[in-house]
Amino acid sequence: MTKQQKWIVGGCAAVAALMLATNPDQAAHLRAIKETAALTSSSNTTFAATDFTSTMSYNNYFLFSTVTFLDNIVSWGAFGKVYTTNRVSDPLGTRK
């Protein structure tokens, strides 16, 4: 193995270790979902995304994590950050 290949392998291992150490937990996902739902909720909506948090599924893939609802990704996280999808503001997919 050349010196360049060792640096590449070492860099990949360092990034993987960083991702493993900073993978967001379920609480971080739920916090992000609730914050996004509060920002995007409208007064004419009869339900909110937070009404469905008990039926959402947290998936830990060690390097990153997701939360799904009805087989759709609602949020994903890596490097200590959680990002939500449009599914948070429309959990049942009723708006076009």
GIPEUR-V98994 format. One record per run of one state. SS is the DSSP state (H for helix, E for strand, L for the rest). FROM is the first residue (numbers start at 1). TO is the last residue. Records with the same first field share a line. If there is no record, write none. Layout:
# GIPEUR-V98994
SS: FROM-TO ; FROM-TO
This chain:
# GIPEUR-V98994
L: 1-2 ; 22-25 ; 41-48 ; 56-56 ; 61-64 ; 70-71 ; 79-80 ; 85-85 ; 89-96
H: 3-21 ; 26-40 ; 49-55 ; 86-88
E: 57-60 ; 65-69 ; 72-78 ; 81-84
